Amino acid sequence: MSDSPAAAKPEIPDILASRYASTAMCTIWSPEGKVRLEREFWIAVMRVQQSLGVAIPEAAIAAYEQVCGQVNLARIAERERTLRHDVKARIEEFCALAGHEYVHMGLTSRDLTDNVEQLQVLRSLDLLRTKAVAVLLRMADWSSRTRSLLLVARTHNVPAQPTTVGKRLAMFGEELLQALQRLDHLAETYPVRGLQGAVGTQLDQWQLLGDGETVQRLTEQIRTHLKCPASLNAVGQVYPRSLDAEAVQALFTLSSPLSSFAKTLRLMAGQRLASEGFRKGQVGSSAMPHKMNARTCERIGGFHQILNGFANMLMGLSGDQWNEGDVACSVVRRVALPGAFFAADGQLEAALTVLDEMGFYEAAIQAEVERELPFLATTTLLMAAVQHGSGREAAHEIIKEHAVATAHELRDGVRADNNLPERLASDGRLPLALEDIRKVLDDPGRFVGSAPQQVDVFVGEVRKWQARFPDALTVQPAPVL
């Protein structure tokens, strides 16, 4: 059924923006925020053009500056319905407000929109970079506090060897550090399109300014004014869409360690070893009063899947440019670029909340360690047997035989205590006395290896980022719905 001409379209909020992303990120990507950014860009171009000899009266620039913040989206939309061109509608609205017609001289639509969208990307990367450092600072703090707290480590989700809680957190934190380094490199080297004209030859600016040297000065001064790290040289109508794919891939990479951390914390919560936090008045289930679900961790994993989808959408545009370019990519980019930054921002907000509210149940962790320790010590006992003259493979088979038998008896309820040490000591094929085995088991700290030192190295690396981004110390998450 087609829409009635008189029917008003209902307001449908962007869920990622309205429910999850921060006010700062929403401001960057909001329709009003984009119009303001476009107007700032136009004014910057006029200022530089004026300084290079273009006859633009100072009073005209002042008039544009005075009305820059007067954004009426409904009126712009009304103009667009007639013009069927979004950029032309915004040009006419700005000129009507200022009472002059000096904006957009020598520019095409892509000179405006591509540069503005890249400014949105750059400002979003800056915001996320600081938040990622804030996450790392909290992770480093937790890692340092639990540096030596012994924990049953799992591979294949099965108890393997001891580790420490701090080392487990440092493991995810180090991956986050690596992802942050990639995002940081992108932010520090990201090239903007600049004023290149319809097909990238800068023809209209040459006509306006008279020579190539002046045109290059225009491009460089605008880049400097807008605090962009670099600019492209031989670009066409649009900047390479592989840059969009790279930016969102950096967000996806940043989200990966957060997702793994959240999934692991969910597993620990299910084993009653940890909690993501449960505030007074919170409800875990509408039906089961006892439930304290790790719902924010679940959300972190969900954002990872959303970013995966947006990354794939934008990778589909990479390598799909026709000749000097076209804008068939517009509808995808309108959805995927802001959506990806909303999702990444929402994920970091959720991670900050979890790191502020989570906790570990040390008594339960210790009880699990004591229950599993004879199994966890088998690799250490294997090395001890080898040192006492046993063949490595023969000793491995003997220890495995007794470990599996003990595990079956415990699971089947045949016995309640773990008697693996006694089994091993009584097997004449293994050159280990019960006293030797007990000495190993009575010193659990010997099993953590270099875990505490790895924590120290991780914390030291995070402190370097703190020095670069001191504002990260004061970042606080918005209240989580």
N, C-alpha and C positions, 0 to 999 in steps of 0.2 A: 504494500500500500504506500503510495507516495505521500510526502508531507503536504499538508494544507499550507497555502501561502501565508496564512495568518497565524499558523501554529508557531509558538515560541519554542525554540530548542531548549530542553531542560538542561540545567547546569549539572554536569557529571564530573566530579573531581578526579584528577589523576591520583590514583591510590598511592603510588610510590611517593609522590610529592606530598600529598596531604597527610598521609598516615605515618610515613617512615623518615623522610628526608628532613634535614635541618632547615631552619628559616634562612640561613645564609645561602645554602645551596639552592633553595627554591627561589630566592631573590635573583640569583644569577640567571636562572633558566625560565623565569616567569615571563609571560607575554609583555607585561609592563616593563620588567627589567630589561628585556631585549630591546624594546623601543628606546628606553633611556640610553642604553649602551650604543645603539645606532646613532642617536643624536650626539652623544659625546664624540663618537668617531667622526661624524660630519663636521662638528665644530673644530676638532683637531686638524682635519684636512684643510678646512678654510683658513685656520690660523697659519698653517705652514704655507699654503698657496699664497696668502697675503704677504708673508715674509719674503716670498720668492718673486714678488712683483705682480701678482694677479690683483686686479682692481676690485677689491672687496672692502667696502667701507667698514670702519671699526664699529660704527653704530649698528650696522646690520649684524655683525657677529655678536655684539652685546645683546641685541634683540633676541637672537636665537638662544643665547645662554639664559636669558631671563625666562623663557618659556620652555626650557628643556624638560623640566619636571612636570609639565602639564600634559599628562598622558590620558587621552580619552579613547579607550579601546573600542567602544561602541561606535564612535564617530569614524574611526579609522576603518572599521569593518563595513560601515555604510558606504564609504568611498570605494572600498575594494569590490563591493557588490556591483558597482557601476563600471569600474575600471577593469575588473578581473585581473588585477596585478597588485600583489601585496606591497611591493617596494614602492611603486608609484603612488599608492594610497598613502603610505607613510611620508613620502616626500611632500605631497600636496598638503597634508595635515600640518606638518612642521612649518612649511612656508606660510600657510594661512595664519598660524598662530603668531609667527614672527613678523609678518607683513613684508617679507623680502623673498627673493628667489635666487639665493646664492649657494645653497647646498647642492651637493651631488654634481658639481661641475667637473667634467672630464671623467666621471665614474660610470661604471655599469652596475647592474644589480649585484653581480658577483663580487665586484670591488667592495661593495657594502656588506652583503650577507656573509660571504666566506670569511672576511676578516673579523666580523663581529662574532660569528660562531667560533672562530678560532680563539678569540679573546675569551669567550665563555669557557672553552675547553681549558685554556691556560689558567684562568682564575679558579676553575673547579679543581684542577690538578694541584694548585697551591693550597686550597682548602683541605683537600684529602691528604696531602702530604703531611700537613701539620697534625691532622687527626690520627694518621697512621703512627706518627712519632708518639702521640699521646697514648695510643694503645700499647706501643712497645714499652713505654715508661712504666705503665701499670703491670705489664707482663714481666718486665725485668724486676720490679719490686716483689711480685709474688714469687718469682723464680729464686730470688735471693733469700727471701724469708723461708722457703721450703727447700733450700739448697741441699740439706742432708736428711730430709724426711724420707725414709726408706719406703719404697712402693713396689708392688708386684708389677713388673713390666710384662706386656703381652705382645706376642707376634701371632698373626692369624687369629687374634682375639683369644689366645690361649696363654696361660702363664708361662713365661720363658725364663727370665733372669731378673734379679732385683735391679731397680734403678732408683732415682729419687723423684719426688714430685717436681722439684725445681728443674731437674734435667729434662723431664717430660715437657714442661712449659718452655724451656729454652730451645727444645727441638722445634716447636712450632714458631717460636719467636725468631729463630735464626732464618727460617724460611721466609718469614715476614720481612726481615731485614733485607734479604736478597731481593724480594719483590719491590721493596721501597727503593732500593738502589736503582732498579730499572725505571721505576716511575720518576725518580729524581732526575735521572739522565734525560728522560724525555722532556720533563718540564724545563730543564736548563738548556736544551738544544732545539726545542720545538720551533719550526720555521713557519711564519705566517705568509700568506699569499702576497700581500701588498697591493698597490694600485697598478694592475697590469692591463686593464682594459678588456675589451670584448674577447680577444683571442690570445692575449698575453704579450702583445707587442707594445703596449703603452702608447698607442697612436694618439688617443685623445689628449693625454697629458702632454705629449710632444707638441700638439697643436696649441695647447693652452699656454705652455711655458717656453716653447721655442727651441729647446735643444735637449739632448740626452743627458748631459751633465746635470742640468737643473732638475730634470725628472728624477735622476738618481738621488739627488739631494732631498727631493720631496719624499721619496720612498724611505730613505734612511732616517730623516727627521721624524716622520710619522711613526716608524718602528721604534725609535728611541722614546718618543713622547708616550707611546702606549706600553712601554716597558716589555717589549717582545724580544726574546733572545736572538732571533735570527729571522731572515726572510728568504723566500724562494727567488730564483733568478729567471729561469726559463719556463715558468708555469704557463698553462693555457687558460681557458675560461674559468676553470675551477682548480682548487688545490688538489693534489693527489688524494683520492679517497682511501688509499692505503694508510694515510696518517690517522684517519678516523679508526680504522681497524687496529692500528698500533696503540692508540690511546685507550681504547676499550679493552684490548688484550692486556694492557698493563693493569687495568682495574680488575680484570678476571684473575690475573696472576696474584695480585694483592689479596684477592678474596680467598684464594685457595688455602693458605695456612689458617686463616680465620675459620673457614669451614671445617677443616680437619680438627682444629682445636675444639670447636663447638661440638662436633660429633663425639670426640673423645670425652668431653665433659658430660655429655648426655649419657654415654656408657657408664661413666663413673657414678653419675647420679642414680642410674638404674641398679648399680651394684651397692648403692648406699655408702659410697666412699666420699662423695662430694655433692655440692649443691650449687646451682647457679644463683641461688638466693630466692627467698620467698617472703615478700613483705607482708606486714600486718594488713589484714583485710583482703589479701589476694585469694583467688579461687583457682584451684588447679583443674577441677572438673565440675560440670554442672550436676553430674549424677553421683560421683564418688567423692565424698568429703575428704578422704584421706590423701587424695592425689596432690602431689607437688611437682607438676610437670616442668621439664626444662624447656619451656616454650620460647624463650628468647634465643636459646641455642638453636632450636629448630628453625627460627626465623633467619638466623645467620646462614644456615645451610640453604634455605630457600633463596636468599639473595644470590648465593653462588650459582644456583641454577638459572636464575633470571639473567645474570651477567653472561653466562654461557650462551644463552639465547641471543642476547644483543650482540655479543662478539661474533657469533655466526652470521647474523644479519648483516653486519658491517663488513665482514670478510667477503660476503657475496658481492659487495660493491667494489671491493678492491680488485683492480685488474679488469674493470668493465668500462673504462673510459673510451668514448668514441671520438676519434680525431682530436680536436682541441677541447672537447668536453661537451657535456650536455647536463641537464638537470633532472634526468629521469630518476636519479637517486634521492630526490628531495623528500618524497613521502616516507621512505625508509629512515632517512636521517632525522626527520622531524620527530620520529618515535624513538629511535634507538639511541641517539646521542644524549638527550636529556634523561631518558629512562635509565641508561647505564649509570650516569652520574648520580641520579636519585638513589638507585639501588646500592651503589658503592658507598654513598654517604650514609644511607640507612643501615647498612651492614656495620660500618665503623661505629655508628651511634649505638647499635645493639651490642657490639663487642665491648665498648666502653662501659655500658651498663652492667654486663655480666662480670667484667673484671672488677667493678666497684662493689658488687653485691655477692660474689661467689664465696664459697668456703670449702674447706676440706675437713673430713671427720677423721681425726688422727687415730682415735682408738680403733675404729673400724679398719683403717689402713694397716695399723699394727697387727690386728688380729688376723687379717688376711696374710700378711707377711709370715707370721708364725705358723699358720696352717700350711702354707705353700713352701716354706723355706727348704725342707729336705729335697723337694723336687727342684727348686730353683738352684740349689747348690750342686746339682749333679755334674755340671760342666767343670766346676772347681774340683770336685772329687775325682773326676776323670783325669784331670791334669795331675792331681796328687798320686793317683794310681800309676800313671806313666812315670812319674818321678821315682816311684818305688820299684820300678822294673817291669811293670806290666806293659804288654803291647796295647797300643791305642785302640785298635779295632776290637780286640778281645775284651778289654775293659768296658768299652762302649756297649757291647752286646750284653755283658753281665749286668751293668747298671740299668740298662733299658729293661731287661727282663724283670728285675725286682721293682723298678719304678712303675711299670705298667701293671704288675700284679697288685702292688699297693694301691694304686689309683682305683682299680676295679673294686677292691675290697671296701675302700672308703665310699665309693659311689653306691655300692650295693648294700651298704649298711652292715657289712660283716664285722667291721671294727670301727671305732670312733677315733682312735689315735693313729697318727702317721708313724708307722714303725719301719720306715725305709732305712734309717741308720742301722737298726739291729739286723735287718735282712742282709745289708751289704757287709757288715762286720762278720756275720756268721758264714759267709760264703768263702770257702777256702781258696777259690780261684782268684780272689781279689786281695791284693796285699795291703789292706787297710784295717787297722784295729778300731774298735768302737771309740776308744779314747781319742784317736786321731780325727775321726769323723766328728765327734762332739766338739772338739776344739774349733773346727771349721764352722760349725753351726752356731757356736756360742759367740761368734764375732761377726754379726751380720754386716757391720760396716765395711768389712773387707770385700763385700760383693759389689760395691757401687763403682769400683774402678775409678775412672777419671770424671765421673758425673759432676761432683762439686766443682772441679776445676773448669769444666766446660761451662757451667753456670757462670762462673766468674768472668770468663772470656766474653760470653754473651752480654752480660751486664755492662762490661767495659765498652763494648761496641755501641750499645744503646746510648750510653752517656755521651758519646761523640755526637750523636744526632741531637741530643738535648742541647748541646752547646750551640748547634746551628739553628735550632728552632726552640728557643726558650719559651715561646708562647704556648708550646705544647703542655707545659706544666700546669697551665690554668684551664685547659680544655675540660669542660664538663658536658656530659651527654644531656640531651633534652629528655623530659619525662617520657617513658616508654608506655605506649598504649597496649 
